[in-house]
Amino acid sequence: MKKAKAIPTLLVLALLAWIAVENPSLLEQAPDAGGPQVAQPDNADAAAPVIRDVVVRDLDGRVAWRGDMDLGPAIARIERGEPDRHRNDGSTFQNREGRLPSKPRGYYREFVVRTPGMRGVGPQRLVVGRDGDAWYTSDHYRSFVRLNIEVRPP
């Protein structure tokens, strides 16, 4: 009887190992209810609008782009008041995931950051608070990096 139970267990473990290798984001831990989950990589120079070693994945979880993401052009566009053609660019970000500090509704706005070589809008966004606080996400709101600069849309 023990042998019969061991085979399905081994199959489940093999499946989980395969998932972890092919799409590690599926096995991420749930956010701690104690506060916002902010990814602050050791290699991010958050004072400059360049985030180092960004990995952007497509909807299937495959790597679509990898490299240093210069946020300068997107920030300049936002501060000039130039909208991206995506319908949600500049719209209210509701922080449903609870990963940013809790603020009143309408405090945050989201802006598109285009991914080089990717068709469509891609998962990257800048979320900007009314007080100029700015947050970058490369994975469509799963994690954020706080920028140490103010971004002021008109």
DSSP file (Angstrom, degrees, kcal/mol; ACC not computed):
  #  RESIDUE AA STRUCTURE BP1 BP2  ACC     N-H-->O    O-->H-N    N-H-->O    O-->H-N    TCO  KAPPA ALPHA  PHI   PSI    X-CA   Y-CA   Z-CA
    1    1 A M     >        0   0    0      0, 0.0     4,-1.4     0, 0.0     5,-0.2   0.000 360.0 360.0 360.0 -36.5    0.0    0.0    0.0
    2    2 A K  H  >  +     0   0    0      1,-0.2     4,-1.7     2,-0.2     3,-0.0   0.870 360.0  54.3 -64.0 -36.4    2.9    2.4    0.7
    3    3 A K  H  > S+     0   0    0      1,-0.2     4,-1.4     2,-0.2    -1,-0.2   0.882 105.1  53.5 -65.3 -38.3    4.3    1.9   -2.8
    4    4 A A  H  4 S+     0   0    0      1,-0.2    -1,-0.2     2,-0.2    -2,-0.2   0.851 111.6  45.2 -66.1 -35.0    0.9    2.9   -4.3
    5    5 A K  H  X S+     0   0    0     -4,-1.4     4,-1.5     1,-0.2    -1,-0.2   0.789 106.5  60.6 -78.3 -27.9    0.8    6.1   -2.4
    6    6 A A  H  X S+     0   0    0     -4,-1.7     4,-2.6     1,-0.2     5,-0.2   0.865  97.6  57.9 -69.0 -36.8    4.4    7.0   -3.1
    7    7 A I  H  X S+     0   0    0     -4,-1.4     4,-2.2     2,-0.2    -1,-0.2   0.945 107.9  43.9 -63.9 -49.8    4.0    7.1   -6.9
    8    8 A P  H  > S+     0   0    0      0, 0.0     4,-2.5     0, 0.0    -1,-0.2   0.894 113.8  52.8 -62.2 -36.3    1.3    9.8   -6.9
    9    9 A T  H  X S+     0   0    0     -4,-1.5     4,-2.4     1,-0.2    -2,-0.2   0.923 109.7  47.8 -62.6 -43.7    3.2   11.8   -4.4
   10   10 A L  H  X S+     0   0    0     -4,-2.6     4,-2.5     1,-0.2    -1,-0.2   0.880 110.7  52.1 -64.3 -38.0    6.3   11.6   -6.6
   11   11 A L  H  X S+     0   0    0     -4,-2.2     4,-2.3     2,-0.2    -2,-0.2   0.913 110.0  48.3 -64.8 -41.9    4.3   12.7   -9.6
   12   12 A V  H  X S+     0   0    0     -4,-2.5     4,-2.5     2,-0.2    -2,-0.2   0.926 112.3  48.8 -63.8 -44.2    2.9   15.7   -7.7
   13   13 A L  H  X S+     0   0    0     -4,-2.4     4,-2.3     1,-0.2    -2,-0.2   0.898 111.2  50.0 -62.8 -40.3    6.4   16.7   -6.6
   14   14 A A  H  X S+     0   0    0     -4,-2.5     4,-2.3     2,-0.2    -1,-0.2   0.902 110.7  50.1 -64.2 -40.9    7.8   16.3  -10.1
   15   15 A L  H  X S+     0   0    0     -4,-2.3     4,-2.5     2,-0.2    -2,-0.2   0.921 110.8  48.9 -63.8 -44.1    4.9   18.5  -11.4
   16   16 A L  H  X S+     0   0    0     -4,-2.5     4,-2.5     2,-0.2    -2,-0.2   0.894 110.8  50.6 -63.4 -39.5    5.6   21.2   -8.8
   17   17 A A  H  X S+     0   0    0     -4,-2.3     4,-1.8     2,-0.2    -1,-0.2   0.914 110.7  49.2 -63.7 -42.2    9.3   21.2   -9.7
   18   18 A W  H  X S+     0   0    0     -4,-2.3     4,-2.6     1,-0.2     5,-0.2   0.917 111.4  49.2 -62.9 -43.4    8.5   21.5  -13.3
   19   19 A I  H  X S+     0   0    0     -4,-2.5     4,-3.2     1,-0.2     7,-0.2   0.910 108.7  53.7 -61.6 -42.7    6.1   24.5  -12.6
   20   20 A A  H  < S+     0   0    0     -4,-2.5    -1,-0.2     1,-0.2    -2,-0.2   0.862 113.5  42.5 -61.3 -36.5    8.8   26.1  -10.4
   21   21 A V  H  < S+     0   0    0     -4,-1.8    -2,-0.2     2,-0.2    -1,-0.2   0.912 121.1  39.5 -76.2 -43.1   11.3   26.0  -13.3
   22   22 A E  H  < S+     0   0    0     -4,-2.6    -2,-0.2     1,-0.2    -3,-0.2   0.840 137.7   6.7 -78.6 -34.3    8.9   27.0  -16.1
   23   23 A N    ><  +     0   0    0     -4,-3.2     3,-1.8    -5,-0.2     4,-0.3  -0.551  63.0 175.3-150.4  77.1    6.9   29.7  -14.2
   24   24 A P  G >  S+     0   0    0      0, 0.0     3,-1.4     0, 0.0    -4,-0.1   0.730  74.4  72.2 -61.7 -22.8    8.3   30.5  -10.8
   25   25 A S  G >  S+     0   0    0      1,-0.3     3,-1.2     2,-0.2    -5,-0.1   0.754  85.9  67.1 -66.3 -21.3    5.8   33.3  -10.2
   26   26 A L  G <  S+     0   0    0     -3,-1.8    -1,-0.3     1,-0.2    -6,-0.1   0.752 102.2  47.1 -68.1 -22.1    3.0   30.8   -9.8
   27   27 A L  G <  S+     0   0    0     -3,-1.4    -1,-0.2    -4,-0.3    -2,-0.2   0.214  81.6 131.1-104.7  14.7    4.7   29.6   -6.6
   28   28 A E    <   -     0   0    0     -3,-1.2     2,-0.1     1,-0.1    -3,-0.0  -0.343  64.2-105.1 -65.5 149.0    5.3   33.0   -5.0
   29   29 A Q        -     0   0    0      1,-0.1    -1,-0.1    -2,-0.0     3,-0.1  -0.430  38.0-102.5 -72.1 149.6    4.2   33.4   -1.4
   30   30 A A        -     0   0    0      1,-0.1    -1,-0.1    -2,-0.1     3,-0.1  -0.394  48.7 -90.3 -67.8 150.1    1.1   35.4   -0.8
   31   31 A P        -     0   0    0      0, 0.0     2,-0.3     0, 0.0    -1,-0.1  -0.302  43.4-106.5 -62.0 146.6    1.6   38.9    0.5
   32   32 A D    >   -     0   0    0      1,-0.1     3,-1.3     3,-0.1    -3,-0.0  -0.565  19.7-137.0 -71.5 132.5    1.8   39.3    4.3
   33   33 A A  T 3  S+     0   0    0     -2,-0.3    -1,-0.1     1,-0.3    -3,-0.0   0.577  90.8  85.4 -69.1  -6.8   -1.3   40.9    5.6
   34   34 A G  T 3  S-     0   0    0      1,-0.1    -1,-0.3     2,-0.0    -2,-0.0   0.569 105.9 -45.2 -74.4  -9.2    0.9   43.1    7.8
   35   35 A G  S <  S-     0   0    0     -3,-1.3    -1,-0.1    63,-0.0    -3,-0.1  -0.965  83.9 -32.9 164.4-178.4    1.5   45.8    5.2
   36   36 A P        -     0   0    0      0, 0.0     2,-0.7     0, 0.0    63,-0.2  -0.319  49.1-132.9 -67.0 144.9    2.4   46.5    1.6
   37   37 A Q        +     0   0    0     61,-0.1     2,-0.5    63,-0.1   107,-0.4  -0.881  29.6 179.9 -98.5 110.5    4.8   44.2   -0.2
   38   38 A V        -     0   0    0     -2,-0.7     2,-0.7   105,-0.1   107,-0.2  -0.954  21.2-144.6-118.1 119.3    7.4   46.3   -2.0
   39   39 A A        +     0   0    0    105,-1.7   107,-0.2    -2,-0.5   104,-0.0  -0.735  22.1 175.1 -82.0 118.9   10.1   44.7   -4.0
   40   40 A Q        -     0   0    0     -2,-0.7   105,-0.1   105,-0.1    -1,-0.1  -0.768  19.4-152.3-124.9  84.1   13.3   46.7   -3.6
   41   41 A P    >   -     0   0    0      0, 0.0     3,-1.6     0, 0.0    11,-0.1  -0.215  19.0-126.1 -58.4 146.4   16.0   44.8   -5.4
   42   42 A D  T 3  S+     0   0    0      1,-0.3     0, 0.0     3,-0.1     0, 0.0   0.782 110.1  53.6 -60.0 -27.4   19.6   45.3   -4.1
   43   43 A N  T 3  S+     0   0    0      9,-0.1     2,-0.6     2,-0.1     9,-0.3   0.309  82.2 108.7 -95.9  10.0   20.7   46.3   -7.6
   44   44 A A    <   -     0   0    0     -3,-1.6     2,-1.4     7,-0.1     7,-0.1  -0.766  56.2-154.9 -90.5 124.4   18.1   49.0   -8.1
   45   45 A D  B > > +A   50   0A   0      5,-0.6     3,-1.7    -2,-0.6     5,-0.6  -0.713  20.1 179.2 -91.3  83.2   19.4   52.5   -8.2
   46   46 A A  T 3 5S+     0   0    0     -2,-1.4   102,-2.4     1,-0.3    -1,-0.2   0.615  70.8  67.2 -69.7 -12.3   16.0   53.9   -7.1
   47   47 A A  T 3 5S+     0   0    0    100,-0.2    -1,-0.3    -3,-0.1   100,-0.1   0.768 101.3  55.1 -75.7 -24.4   17.3   57.5   -7.1
   48   48 A A  T < 5S-     0   0    0     -3,-1.7     2,-0.7     2,-0.2   100,-0.2  -0.760  95.7-115.2-104.4 153.5   17.8   57.3  -10.9
   49   49 A P  T   5S+     0   0    0      0, 0.0    22,-4.8     0, 0.0    23,-0.7  -0.045  86.8  98.9 -82.0  38.9   15.0   56.4  -13.2
   50   50 A V  E   < -AB  45  70A   0     -2,-0.7    -5,-0.6    -5,-0.6     2,-0.6  -0.990  56.2-161.2-124.2 124.9   16.8   53.2  -14.3
   51   51 A I  E     - B   0  69A   0     18,-2.6    18,-2.9    -2,-0.5     3,-0.5  -0.923  21.9-132.9-105.6 124.7   15.8   49.9  -12.8
   52   52 A R  E    S+     0   0A   0     -2,-0.6    16,-0.2    -9,-0.3    -9,-0.1  -0.459  71.9   2.7 -82.5 145.5   18.5   47.3  -13.3
   53   53 A D  E    S-     0   0A   0      1,-0.2     2,-0.3    -2,-0.2    15,-0.2   0.864  77.1-179.8  54.3  48.5   18.1   43.7  -14.5
   54   54 A V  E     - B   0  67A   0     13,-3.1    13,-2.2    -3,-0.5     2,-0.5  -0.593  14.2-159.3 -78.9 139.0   14.4   43.8  -15.2
   55   55 A V  E     - B   0  66A   0     -2,-0.3     2,-0.5    11,-0.2    11,-0.2  -0.986   6.4-167.7-119.1 120.1   12.7   40.6  -16.5
   56   56 A V  E     - B   0  65A   0      9,-3.1     8,-3.3    -2,-0.5     9,-1.8  -0.928   6.3-159.5-109.8 129.2    9.4   41.2  -18.2
   57   57 A R  E     - B   0  63A   0     -2,-0.5     6,-0.2    81,-0.3     2,-0.0  -0.800  11.4-129.2-108.6 149.4    7.2   38.1  -19.0
   58   58 A D    >   -     0   0    0      4,-2.8     3,-2.1    -2,-0.3    -1,-0.1  -0.194  45.1 -83.2 -82.8-176.4    4.5   37.7  -21.5
   59   59 A L  T 3  S+     0   0    0      1,-0.3    -1,-0.1     2,-0.1    -2,-0.0   0.744 130.8  54.8 -63.0 -23.0    1.0   36.3  -20.7
   60   60 A D  T 3  S-     0   0    0      2,-0.1    -1,-0.3     1,-0.0     3,-0.1   0.400 120.0-108.1 -89.4   2.0    2.3   32.8  -21.1
   61   61 A G  S <  S+     0   0    0     -3,-2.1     2,-0.2     1,-0.3    -2,-0.1   0.483  74.4 137.3  85.9   2.5    5.1   33.4  -18.5
   62   62 A R        -     0   0    0      1,-0.1    -4,-2.8   -39,-0.1     2,-0.4  -0.552  67.1 -98.1 -81.3 148.3    7.9   33.4  -21.1
   63   63 A V  E     +B   57   0A   0     -6,-0.2    -6,-0.3    -2,-0.2     3,-0.1  -0.523  44.3 173.2 -66.1 120.2   10.6   36.0  -20.8
   64   64 A A  E     +     0   0A   0     -8,-3.3     2,-0.3    -2,-0.4    -7,-0.2   0.687  66.5   4.0-100.3 -26.3    9.6   38.8  -23.3
   65   65 A W  E     -B   56   0A   0     -9,-1.8    -9,-3.1     2,-0.0    -1,-0.4  -0.974  58.7-174.0-160.4 144.8   12.3   41.3  -22.4
   66   66 A R  E     +B   55   0A   0     -2,-0.3     2,-0.3   -11,-0.2   -11,-0.2  -0.993  39.6  69.9-143.9 135.1   15.4   41.4  -20.1
   67   67 A G  E    S-B   54   0A   0    -13,-2.2   -13,-3.1    -2,-0.3     2,-0.5  -0.969  82.7 -35.3 155.9-167.5   17.6   44.3  -19.3
   68   68 A D  E     -     0   0A   0     -2,-0.3     2,-0.7   -15,-0.2   -16,-0.2  -0.767  54.1-142.2 -88.4 128.4   17.9   47.7  -17.6
   69   69 A M  E     -B   51   0A   0    -18,-2.9   -18,-2.6    -2,-0.5     2,-0.8  -0.827   5.9-154.6 -99.3 113.1   14.7   49.7  -17.8
   70   70 A D  E     -B   50   0A   0     -2,-0.7     4,-0.3   -20,-0.2   -20,-0.3  -0.764  11.9-177.6 -84.9 110.0   15.2   53.4  -18.3
   71   71 A L     >  +     0   0    0    -22,-4.8     4,-2.8    -2,-0.8     5,-0.3   0.519  58.2  97.1 -86.3  -5.4   12.1   55.1  -16.9
   72   72 A G  H  > S+     0   0    0    -23,-0.7     4,-2.7     1,-0.2     5,-0.2   0.903  82.6  47.0 -52.2 -51.1   13.2   58.6  -17.9
   73   73 A P  H  > S+     0   0    0      0, 0.0     4,-2.2     0, 0.0    -1,-0.2   0.900 114.5  47.1 -62.0 -39.4   11.2   58.8  -21.1
   74   74 A A  H  > S+     0   0    0     -4,-0.3     4,-2.4     2,-0.2    -2,-0.2   0.919 113.4  48.3 -66.9 -42.0    8.0   57.5  -19.5
   75   75 A I  H  X S+     0   0    0     -4,-2.8     4,-2.7     2,-0.2     5,-0.2   0.914 111.4  50.1 -64.1 -42.8    8.4   59.9  -16.6
   76   76 A A  H  X S+     0   0    0     -4,-2.7     4,-1.7    -5,-0.3    -1,-0.2   0.916 110.9  49.7 -61.2 -43.0    9.1   62.8  -18.9
   77   77 A R  H  X>S+     0   0    0     -4,-2.2     5,-2.2    -5,-0.2     4,-0.7   0.920 112.0  48.3 -60.9 -44.7    6.0   61.9  -21.0
   78   78 A I  H ><5S+     0   0    0     -4,-2.4     3,-1.0     1,-0.2    -2,-0.2   0.925 111.2  49.1 -62.8 -45.3    3.8   61.7  -17.8
   79   79 A E  H 3<5S+     0   0    0     -4,-2.7    -1,-0.2     1,-0.3    -2,-0.2   0.765 109.0  53.4 -69.6 -24.2    5.1   65.1  -16.5
   80   80 A R  H 3<5S-     0   0    0     -4,-1.7    -1,-0.3    -5,-0.2    -2,-0.2   0.605 114.2-119.4 -80.9 -11.8    4.4   66.7  -19.9
   81   81 A G  T <<5 +     0   0    0     -3,-1.0    -3,-0.2    -4,-0.7    -2,-0.1   0.690  61.2 150.0  81.9  18.7    0.8   65.4  -19.7
   82   82 A E      < -     0   0    0     -5,-2.2    -1,-0.3    -6,-0.2     2,-0.1  -0.765  38.2-140.6 -87.5 117.3    1.2   63.4  -22.9
   83   83 A P        -     0   0    0      0, 0.0     2,-0.2     0, 0.0     7,-0.1  -0.471   7.9-125.9 -77.6 147.7   -1.1   60.3  -22.7
   84   84 A D        -     0   0    0      2,-0.2     5,-0.1    -2,-0.1    29,-0.0  -0.515  31.0-111.9 -76.4 159.2   -0.1   56.9  -24.0
   85   85 A R  S    S+     0   0    0     -2,-0.2     2,-0.2     3,-0.1    -1,-0.1   0.615  87.6 107.6 -73.7  -9.9   -2.7   55.5  -26.5
   86   86 A H  S >  S-     0   0    0      1,-0.1     3,-1.6     2,-0.1    -2,-0.2  -0.497  76.4-129.5 -69.5 136.1   -3.7   52.8  -23.9
   87   87 A R  T 3  S+     0   0    0      1,-0.3    -1,-0.1    -2,-0.2    -2,-0.0   0.735 103.4  50.6 -63.2 -24.9   -7.1   53.5  -22.5
   88   88 A N  T >  S+     0   0    0      2,-0.1     3,-2.6     3,-0.1    22,-0.3   0.498  76.0 124.5 -91.9  -3.2   -6.1   53.2  -18.9
   89   89 A D  T <  S+     0   0    0     -3,-1.6    22,-0.2     1,-0.3     3,-0.1  -0.400  85.6   8.5 -61.9 122.1   -3.0   55.4  -19.1
   90   90 A G  T 3  S+     0   0    0     20,-3.2    -1,-0.3     1,-0.3    21,-0.2   0.438 100.4 134.1  87.8   0.9   -3.5   58.1  -16.4
   91   91 A S  E <   -C  110   0B   0     -3,-2.6    19,-2.7    19,-0.5    -1,-0.3  -0.292  67.2 -77.7 -81.0 168.6   -6.5   56.4  -14.8
   92   92 A T  E     -C  109   0B   0     17,-0.2     2,-0.6    -3,-0.1    17,-0.3  -0.453  38.0-146.3 -66.9 130.3   -7.1   55.9  -11.1
   93   93 A F  E     -C  108   0B   0     15,-2.2    15,-0.5    -2,-0.2    13,-0.3  -0.898   8.1-163.5 -97.3 122.6   -5.1   53.0   -9.7
   94   94 A Q        -     0   0    0     -2,-0.6    -1,-0.1    11,-0.1    13,-0.0   0.536  21.9-136.1 -90.0  -6.7   -7.3   51.4   -7.0
   95   95 A N    >   +     0   0    0      1,-0.1     3,-1.4     2,-0.1     5,-0.1   0.871  42.4 161.4  55.4  39.0   -4.6   49.4   -5.1
   96   96 A R  T 3  S+     0   0    0      1,-0.3    -1,-0.1     2,-0.1    -3,-0.0   0.828  70.2  57.8 -59.1 -32.7   -6.9   46.4   -4.9
   97   97 A E  T 3  S-     0   0    0      1,-0.1    -1,-0.3    44,-0.0    -2,-0.1   0.697 102.4-136.2 -72.9 -18.0   -3.9   44.2   -4.3
   98   98 A G    <   +     0   0    0     -3,-1.4     4,-0.1     3,-0.1    -2,-0.1   0.754  64.5 128.3  70.9  25.3   -3.0   46.2   -1.2
   99   99 A R        +     0   0    0    -63,-0.2    45,-0.1    42,-0.1    -1,-0.1   0.604  60.0  60.1 -91.1 -11.7    0.7   46.3   -2.1
  100  100 A L  S    S-     0   0    0     -5,-0.1     3,-0.1   -64,-0.1   -63,-0.1  -0.734 107.5 -75.3-106.8 162.7    1.1   50.0   -1.9
  101  101 A P        -     0   0    0      0, 0.0     2,-0.2     0, 0.0    -1,-0.1  -0.281  59.5 -99.0 -56.3 140.8    0.4   52.1    1.2
  102  102 A S        +     0   0    0     -4,-0.1    -7,-0.1    -3,-0.1     0, 0.0  -0.446  55.9 162.2 -66.5 127.3   -3.3   52.6    1.9
  103  103 A K        -     0   0    0     -2,-0.2     3,-0.1    -3,-0.1     5,-0.1  -0.905  44.4 -76.5-139.3 164.8   -4.5   55.9    0.7
  104  104 A P    >   -     0   0    0      0, 0.0     3,-2.0     0, 0.0     4,-0.3  -0.272  64.1 -83.1 -62.6 152.5   -7.9   57.4   -0.1
  105  105 A R  T 3  S+     0   0    0      1,-0.3   -11,-0.1     2,-0.1   -10,-0.0  -0.292 119.0  28.5 -54.6 135.7   -9.6   56.4   -3.4
  106  106 A G  T 3  S+     0   0    0    -13,-0.3    -1,-0.3     2,-0.2   -12,-0.1   0.355  87.2 109.6  92.4  -4.8   -8.2   58.5   -6.3
  107  107 A Y  S <  S+     0   0    0     -3,-2.0    23,-0.9   -14,-0.1     2,-0.3   0.915  72.6  54.4 -68.1 -42.7   -4.8   59.1   -4.7
  108  108 A Y  E     -CD  93 129B   0    -15,-0.5   -15,-2.2    -4,-0.3     2,-0.4  -0.703  62.9-169.6 -98.8 144.6   -2.9   56.9   -7.1
  109  109 A R  E     -CD  92 128B   0     19,-2.3    19,-3.0    -2,-0.3     2,-0.4  -0.971  15.1-139.0-125.2 146.9   -2.9   57.0  -10.9
  110  110 A E  E     -CD  91 127B   0    -19,-2.7   -20,-3.2    -2,-0.4   -19,-0.5  -0.840  15.6-170.8-109.5 144.5   -1.4   54.4  -13.2
  111  111 A F  E     - D   0 126B   0     15,-2.7    15,-2.6    -2,-0.4     2,-0.2  -0.984  24.8-112.9-134.1 143.6    0.7   55.0  -16.3
  112  112 A V  E     - D   0 125B   0     -2,-0.4     2,-0.5    13,-0.2    13,-0.2  -0.487  18.4-163.9 -74.8 139.0    1.9   52.7  -19.0
  113  113 A V        -     0   0    0     11,-1.8    11,-0.4    -2,-0.2     2,-0.1  -0.971  24.7-134.0-119.2 111.2    5.6   51.9  -19.5
  114  114 A R        -     0   0    0     -2,-0.5     8,-0.1     9,-0.1     7,-0.1  -0.367  10.8-133.0 -68.6 141.5    6.0   50.3  -22.9
  115  115 A T    >   -     0   0    0      6,-0.4     3,-2.0     5,-0.3    -1,-0.1  -0.852  28.0-111.0 -96.8 123.3    8.2   47.2  -23.1
  116  116 A P  T 3  S+     0   0    0      0, 0.0     3,-0.1     0, 0.0    -1,-0.0  -0.257  98.1   4.0 -54.5 131.2   10.7   47.3  -26.0
  117  117 A G  T 3  S+     0   0    0      1,-0.2     2,-0.5   -52,-0.0    -3,-0.0   0.457  99.6 124.4  76.6   1.0    9.9   44.8  -28.7
  118  118 A M    <   -     0   0    0     -3,-2.0    -1,-0.2     2,-0.1     2,-0.2  -0.818  59.2-131.5 -99.9 129.7    6.6   43.6  -27.1
  119  119 A R  S    S+     0   0    0     -2,-0.5     3,-0.2    -3,-0.1     2,-0.1  -0.526  76.0  12.2 -71.5 143.0    3.4   43.8  -29.0
  120  120 A G  S    S-     0   0    0     -2,-0.2    -5,-0.3     1,-0.2    -2,-0.1  -0.284 112.9 -53.6  81.7-172.4    0.6   45.5  -27.1
  121  121 A V  S    S-     0   0    0      1,-0.1    -6,-0.4    -7,-0.1     3,-0.3   0.812  70.1-154.2 -78.4 -31.3    0.9   47.4  -23.9
  122  122 A G        -     0   0    0     -3,-0.2    -1,-0.1     1,-0.2    -9,-0.1  -0.110  32.9 -73.8  77.4 176.9    2.8   44.8  -21.8
  123  123 A P  S    S+     0   0    0      0, 0.0    17,-1.4     0, 0.0    18,-0.2   0.516  89.1 111.3 -91.8  -6.0    2.8   44.5  -18.0
  124  124 A Q        +     0   0    0    -11,-0.4   -11,-1.8    -3,-0.3     2,-0.3  -0.473  38.8 164.7 -79.4 140.0    5.0   47.5  -17.0
  125  125 A R  E     -DE 112 137B   0     12,-2.3    12,-2.4   -13,-0.2     2,-0.5  -0.983  32.5-142.1-145.4 155.4    3.4   50.4  -15.2
  126  126 A L  E     -DE 111 136B   0    -15,-2.6   -15,-2.7    -2,-0.3     2,-0.5  -0.987  18.7-159.5-111.3 130.9    4.3   53.5  -13.1
  127  127 A V  E     -DE 110 135B   0      8,-3.1     8,-2.5    -2,-0.5     2,-0.4  -0.963  10.6-166.4-112.4 126.6    1.9   54.2  -10.3
  128  128 A V  E     -DE 109 134B   0    -19,-3.0   -19,-2.3    -2,-0.5     6,-0.2  -0.939   8.5-143.4-121.1 131.5    2.1   57.8   -9.1
  129  129 A G  E >   -D  108   0B   0      4,-3.4     3,-2.2    -2,-0.4   -21,-0.2  -0.510  29.7-109.2 -88.4 160.5    0.6   59.2   -5.9
  130  130 A R  T 3  S+     0   0    0    -23,-0.9    -1,-0.1     1,-0.3   -22,-0.1   0.779 119.9  55.1 -57.2 -29.6   -1.0   62.7   -5.5
  131  131 A D  T 3  S-     0   0    0    -24,-0.1    -1,-0.3     2,-0.1     3,-0.1   0.350 126.1 -98.6 -88.8   6.4    2.0   63.7   -3.4
  132  132 A G  S <  S+     0   0    0     -3,-2.2    19,-2.0     1,-0.3    -2,-0.1   0.362  73.6 147.0  95.4  -5.3    4.5   62.7   -6.1
  133  133 A D        -     0   0    0     17,-0.2    -4,-3.4    -5,-0.1     2,-0.4  -0.426  32.0-158.0 -65.1 141.1    5.5   59.3   -4.7
  134  134 A A  E     -EF 128 147B   0     13,-0.6    13,-2.7    15,-0.4     2,-0.4  -0.966  14.6-173.0-131.6 140.1    6.2   56.9   -7.6
  135  135 A W  E     -EF 127 146B   0     -8,-2.5    -8,-3.1    -2,-0.4     2,-0.4  -0.985  10.0-152.0-132.5 138.7    6.2   53.1   -7.8
  136  136 A Y  E     -EF 126 145B   0      9,-2.7     9,-2.3    -2,-0.4     2,-0.4  -0.920   9.8-174.6-113.3 137.2    7.3   50.9  -10.7
  137  137 A T  E     -E  125   0B   0    -12,-2.4   -12,-2.3    -2,-0.4     3,-0.3  -0.998  14.5-178.8-129.7 131.0    6.0   47.4  -11.5
  138  138 A S  S    S+     0   0    0     -2,-0.4   -81,-0.3   -14,-0.2   -14,-0.2   0.498  84.6  52.2 -98.1  -7.2    7.4   45.2  -14.2
  139  139 A D  S >  S-     0   0    0      4,-0.4     3,-0.8   -83,-0.1    -1,-0.1  -0.139 119.1 -92.8-127.6  37.3    4.9   42.4  -13.5
  140  140 A H  T 3  S-     0   0    0    -17,-1.4   -16,-0.1    -3,-0.3    -2,-0.1   0.922  91.3 -39.4  51.6  57.9    1.4   44.1  -13.6
  141  141 A Y  T 3  S+     0   0    0      2,-0.3    -1,-0.2   -18,-0.2   -42,-0.1   0.477 107.5 112.6  79.5   8.1    1.1   44.9   -9.9
  142  142 A R  S <  S+     0   0    0     -3,-0.8     2,-0.3     1,-0.2    -2,-0.1   0.868  91.0   4.3 -74.0 -34.9    2.5   41.7   -8.4
  143  143 A S        -     0   0    0   -105,-0.1    -4,-0.4  -104,-0.0    -2,-0.3  -0.975  69.5-153.9-146.7 157.9    5.5   43.6   -7.0
  144  144 A F        -     0   0    0   -107,-0.4  -105,-1.7    -2,-0.3     2,-0.5  -0.959   9.3-152.1-135.2 151.2    6.6   47.2   -6.8
  145  145 A V  E     -F  136   0B   0     -9,-2.3    -9,-2.7    -2,-0.3     2,-0.4  -0.996  24.6-134.7-118.2 125.2    9.9   49.2   -6.6
  146  146 A R  E     -F  135   0B   0     -2,-0.5     2,-0.3   -11,-0.2   -11,-0.2  -0.672  18.0-140.6 -80.1 130.0    9.5   52.6   -4.9
  147  147 A L  E     -F  134   0B   0    -13,-2.7   -13,-0.6    -2,-0.4  -100,-0.2  -0.718   6.0-140.1 -90.4 140.8   11.4   55.3   -6.8
  148  148 A N  S    S+     0   0    0   -102,-2.4     2,-0.3    -2,-0.3  -101,-0.1  -0.106  78.9  80.2 -92.3  36.4   13.3   58.0   -4.8
  149  149 A I  S    S-     0   0    0    -15,-0.2   -15,-0.4  -103,-0.1     2,-0.4  -0.942  80.7-116.2-133.0 157.7   12.2   60.7   -7.1
  150  150 A E        -     0   0    0     -2,-0.3     2,-0.5   -17,-0.1   -17,-0.2  -0.766  20.3-159.8 -93.2 141.8    8.9   62.6   -7.4
  151  151 A V        -     0   0    0    -19,-2.0   -19,-0.1    -2,-0.4   -22,-0.1  -0.992   7.4-170.0-121.1 125.7    6.8   62.4  -10.5
  152  152 A R        -     0   0    0     -2,-0.5   -22,-0.1   -77,-0.1    -2,-0.0  -0.821   3.8-164.5-123.2  91.8    4.3   65.2  -11.0
  153  153 A P              0   0    0      0, 0.0   -74,-0.2     0, 0.0   -73,-0.1  -0.412 360.0 360.0 -66.3 152.2    1.7   64.8  -13.7
  154  154 A P              0   0    0      0, 0.0   -75,-0.1     0, 0.0   -74,-0.0   0.516 360.0 360.0 -65.6 360.0    0.0   68.0  -14.6
